[in-house]
Amino acid sequence: MTASRPKFAPPETATRLLAALGDEFAVVENPSHVFPPYELYPLAPARRTVRDTLAAAVMDMDGTTTTTEPLCINALQTMVGRISGRDTDPGWPGLDPERDYPHIIGNSTTRHVEYLLRAYASTIDPACFMRALVHAAAWTVGFSRDASRRHDLDTMLTVLGIASLKSDPRFVALSEVERHNGPDARAALSALAGELAGYYPASDFARLTRASVEIYYQRYHELLGAVAAADGKPLPAWLNPPEGGVLIQPMPGIGEFLALITGLLGAEASRLAPQLHEALGAGGLTADAPDKTLRQLGEHFAKRPAKVALVTSSIAYEAGIVLHEVFRQLHAECASWGLSDNVTERVRARLETPEVFYDAIVTASDSCEIRLKPHRDLYSIALGRIGLNPEEFGNVAGFEDSESGTIAIRAAGISVCCALPFHLTSGHGFQAASHTCPGGLPEVMLRERCFLP
């Protein structure tokens, strides 16, 4: 019988065990209400190529598969504006892209909110905060379609000592009105916020964070609900959508990459060369013989298709809306790729829904808020669900757009870790990545040959 590792270790034993785990470690900071403040993760040795073949790809959603980061930033900026009373100030420039964006993209929602509460601490107005909280709570009770959000709201109200708020007739009336912009709704919000002023958690940062998370999620789910209801049609003007009205769309090359590595294209992958090379050139890069490269890759993956798992720090309800919108667009887009009718139909059938396409979809609902990236948990769950053991991780590549995501990939035992920075994450540090491909997935295919040896 093999002797087990010691369950309790003095410093000298712990040092010896750590020395046997490798040469690189990540220091991961936990949320403010978690002990210990930091955790230490050994990282898998970085590799430039997979060992034999690309058996599986594990990929982030926001920023890697789809451009939903503007949606998250909108919700975070709305939260800051509401708790500071500047949401109605036309002169407020909003969050600072250079200062703030590196800290509010790629981590868990709790970590993003904690950063903003510290960065904008001097601007928070307690009366505005409580008003924003009552508004968020009423909307969530009446209009959130996610049961977990309503459960988390109940927990937060109990922790704050204001669970009785839900039985107040004024609150009940607010929960029946989706938009609180009428005079009666505004008056009720102000009155309730005033009566709850004594519950503002001024000296309890952990509780302040939990309440702020609810304010963030109200706006985020409001936006997601509008996207789902629109089903590809223009978004309502009151949402102030960006120019073009699109909040969610696929990242360049994601559809072609997914179809390629899952073996759907075969030799016809070479037909994608013009569009992928053009996308690569938009970033100032070029590649030799892209048609030949794609044909070889297509033939390889037709014989040895890779499994694909999507890993996101969004909860299942959020990921479902985002992915269905992305696949709705990809399903239509693939008809313009110039493939034969037979191959086009094969690709369209696989891209019908994300549930049909992916071998595993892992969301924050599979773990919990305090174990999201840069913790390894979500990626470890994904590897288990697609049936890979640690000795097979050498044939896996991980793709992320954020610093915390690349740490999570390496901490899960994946040696080939590709950072795909875009304009919102270009300020991140990618020391944990074995590759950094600013040209995105077109660069991965045309210049890195999908990391095949």
Salt bridges, closest charged atoms under 4 A:
GLU24 OE1 - ARG410 NH2 2.71
GLU29 OE1 - ARG111 NH2 3.03
GLU39 OE2 - ARG371 NH1 3.22
ASP52 OD2 - ARG51 NE 3.51
ASP60 OD1 - LYS373 NZ 2.81
ASP100 OD1 - ARG99 NE 2.99
GLU114 OE1 - ARG111 NH1 2.58
ASP152 OD2 - ARG149 NH1 3.45
ASP152 OD1 - HIS151 ND1 3.66
ASP154 OD1 - LYS166 NZ 2.76
ASP168 OD2 - ARG170 NH2 2.89
GLU195 OE2 - ARG170 NH1 2.79
ASP204 OD2 - ARG207 NE 3.38
GLU214 OE2 - ARG149 NH2 2.66
GLU222 OE1 - ARG219 NH1 3.02
GLU268 OE1 - ARG271 NH1 3.94
GLU318 OE2 - HIS221 NE2 2.75
GLU325 OE2 - ARG328 NH2 2.71
GLU352 OE1 - HIS331 NE2 3.26
GLU355 OE2 - HIS324 NE2 3.03
ASP366 OD1 - ARG385 NH2 2.76
ASP377 OD2 - ARG371 NE 3.05
GLU400 OE2 - LYS373 NZ 2.66
GLU448 OE1 - HIS435 ND1 3.78
